[in-house]
Amino acid sequence: MKKILTVLAMSAVMVPGGVLAVGRETVERKLQIVSTRMCEVQTSRVGAMKRHLAKMSKILDRVTARAQSAKTSGKNVAAVDAAVAKARVAITEAELAVVESAEKNCEIEAAGTNVGSGVAVIRRTMQFSLGGAQRKVSGARKAVSESIRALAHVLGGV
């Protein structure tokens, strides 16, 4: 990414009247490549986070089913139910963060001669948004782990 930005900056040769026509076409072409790649990265990361959240939901469904069978055999599963509820809330919050992150604009628009700052702003915004969503997914993963530990403790495994 830094190499492309460096090439963009080097391609924007300034003359007293503005950017040379050939240089401008090159900058726009490279800007389109960077923009497309940033959108691909965003789509890929959002898709991966959605898959992880779906897997965590399925794991929680299995934990709930196993807790219900333990409950019918007379074990106290209140701690498991509380951990599962906490994990479901964490997953819901993470899903909302991922959806919000997916809706962010990743397109870079060529505005004047200061192309590098436009790219940097979009990159920072995307990095902040995806990073926040990733932290929420990580928190949900920890909450699911806690529910699994609670179930193992109730079943006598730990």
N, C-alpha and C positions, 0 to 999 in steps of 0.2 A: 504494500500500500504506500509506504514512504517513497519507494522508487518511482511509483507512478506520479505521486505528488511532486517529486523533484523534477521529473520530466515535464510535467505540466508547467511548473514555474519556469523552467528553462525554455519551454516552447513559446512562452508569452514574451516575445521580443518587443520591447517598447521603442517606438519612434515618436518624434514630436507630434504626429497626427493621430497616434493611437497604435493599436496592435496591427502588425502587417497582416494583410488579407490571408496569405498562405499560413502564417503562424496562427491566425484566428481559427482557420479551418482545422488545423492540427489540434489546437487546444480543445475545440468543440468535440472532435472525434475522440480524443483521449478522455475528455470529461464524460462523454457518453459511456465509454468503457468502464470508467471508475464507478459511475452511477449504477450501471447494470450490475457490476460485481457487488456493490454495497447492498443492493436489493436482493441479490442471490444469497448473500451471507445472512441477511435479516430473515429471509424466508426459511433458510435452512435451520437456523438457530431456533426460530419460533416453532418450526415443525418438530424438532428434536425435543423441545420442552413440552410440547403438547403430547408427544408419545410417552414421555416419562411420566407425566401426570396421569395419563390413561392407565399405565401399568400400575402406578401407585393406587389408583382407585380400585383396580381389580384385586390387588393385594389386600386392601382394606376389606373388600367384600369377602375374601376368603378368611380373614381374621375374624370378621363378624360372624360368619357361618360357624367357624370352629368354636368361637366363644359361646354361641347359642347351644351347640352340642355339649359343651362343658357345663353350661348352666342347667341343662336338663339332667345332667348327671349329679347335680347338687353342689357345684362349685360356685363360689362368689366371684362374679365377673364384673363387678362395678368399676374396678380400676381399668379393666379392658375397655368397657363401654365409654368411660371418660376419655381415655387415650384415643379411641377411635373417633369420638366426636371432635376432639381437638385436631386430629389429623385431617378430618373432613373439612373443617373450617380453614386449615392451612392450605389444603388443596384448592378450595374454592377461591381463596385470596390469590393464590399463585395463578390459577386459570384466568382470573380477571387481569392480573398484571401482564400475563402473556398476550391476552387479547388486546390490551391497551398498547403493548409494545408492537404488536403486529400492525396496528393501525397508524403507526408513526410514518411520516413521509420519509422515504429514503432516496427520492429523486433529487439530483443536484441540478440547479439551474445556473446557467452561465449569466452572471450579472456583471456587466462591465469588464474591467480589466483585472479586478481583484478576485480571481477564480480560487486561489488557494485558501483564502479565508472562508469562502462559501463551502468548500469541501471540508474544511476543518470543523466548521459549525455543525454540519450535517453528521459528520463522523462522531463528534463528541455527543451529540444528542442521541444518536443511535446507540453508542456505547453505554451511555448512562441509562437509557431505557431498557436495553437488553440485559445489562448488568443488574438492574433492579429486579427484573423478572427472574433472572437466574438465582438471585439471593432468595426470592420467595419460593422458588422450586426447591432449593436446597433446604429451606426451613420446613417445607412440606415433607421432604424425604426424611428429615430427622424426626418429625412427628410420626410418620408411618413406622419408623424404626422403634420409636418408643412404644407404640401400640403392639408391635410384635413382641417386644421385651415383656410388656405387661401380660400378654397372653402366655408367653413361655413361663413366666413366674406363676401364674394361676394354674397352669397345667403341671407345674412341678419340674420343669426343665431347667430352671436356673435357680 
